[in-house]
């Protein structure tokens, strides 16, 4: 067993698919499959349950992944710290972020200022969903993440950043498009393009609770994976959608975004990190963010 095989194993475990993993780590799929087979033979266990479409970790595989992730995490930290000392650098800071929230405003501004003030810190940025960022903070793949509606957990520290409003996305030329704002009551019975609850459970529940409290029964005609899909469907005339106000920074043609009166719903953006973190660069980043 060597480190390369462990990295291959982690890649397949993350993607749950040999093809996607091989593309991401730039290795031919047959070679990747062979390395995993050799690893399983050496361990004497089956690490993956083979499915018609992809793979899933077996019970043994889940245990092995936990240990391998810690091994790789420790190794990456050792390499980073050794190289930083050798070059006189201050280390590495790994940040996650929500793509839509980083198009404009406090996230890109703070990151640019941090780079100017700390040129010796290697800043590694990863675009992830809020749920994936939480998992990544827990297991150490990122040091902190800009995410929406963070969970309440004593193991995590939440630094509030801002709150983004929810706007109504409508097709240009529709009955709502010419209005400066609409009352939430006007949404009753309208075809609504929503999103799957699994994508953002807290926001989903808050949004539907807000509509319920306003006495508005909506007609959900489609549930999407993300807001990009939602906006694309709005342009077709399928329905309207309630989306993050940050979408105005990259709004598709044929869309109008309108404030909704009487809908007290928003997305709370925060920087989330482990309460027991020991990353000096993160402390400097937090100091900059708070000021």
PyMOL commands that set and color helices and strands:
alter all, ss='L'
color gray80, all
select helices_A, chain A and resi 3-15+18-25+29-43+59-87+100-102+106-117+130-139+184-187+197-199+201-213+227-235+245-250+280-290
alter helices_A, ss='H'
color red, helices_A
select strands_A, chain A and resi 48-51+54-57+91-97+121-127+144-148+156-171+181-183+191-195+219-224+241-244+255-261+266-274
alter strands_A, ss='S'
color yellow, strands_A
deselect
rebuild
show_as cartoon
